[in-house]
């Protein structure tokens, strides 16, 4: 089984590495285009939710979680 890694980016998206399926609340699957890494928005400002479009840079999103 392939391992999936989710990496928090400082002031940015969640990077999901590895084969995964992203499903909406209705059970519909988002097309990830087979990419090995997908960036998910966490600032809430992306025009392409749930994917990151870089909007975090303009909206002043701040996050810096670290594993403790």
N, C-alpha and C positions, 0 to 999 in steps of 0.2 A: 504494500500500500504506500502511496506517495504521501510525503509529509507536506502540510500546508503551513507556511510561516506568515504571520501578520506582523508587520513592522510599523510602529508609529513614527511619523516624520515630524521633526520639530516645526510647529506652526503650519503643518500641512496635512496631507491625506494619510489614510491607512493603506499601506502597500501589502497586497495579498499575493504571495508567491506560491506557485504550485497549482495543479489542476483543481479547480473548484467550480461549483455551480452557484450562481447568485439568483435567488428566487424572490419575487415580490410577495406582498400579503395575499394575493389571489392565487399563488402557486405558479405563476408564469415565470419562465426563466429569461433572464437578461442575456443578450448575446455579448459574450466577451471576446469574440473573434479568435478564440483559441490562444490568446496571449498568455505567456507564462507568468506575467506579473500584471496585476490590475490595481489601479489606484482608486480607492473609495473616498468620497467626500465626507468630511466630518465638520466642515464649517457651516454647512447648510445653504451656501450661496451658489453652488454649481448649477448651471443651466442644463447640465447633463446628468442629473442625479440618477442613480446612486454613485456615479463615477465622478472623479475630480476633473475639473476643467481649469484649475489654477486660480479660481476666484478668491481663494483664501489669501492670496498675496495683496489684493486690493481692499478686502473688507476688514483687515486688521485682526484676523483670527490668531489667537495665541494659545498654544498648548505645548507642553514639554514633559509629558509623562515619562517616567523612568521606572524600570522594574526595581523594586526595592527589597 
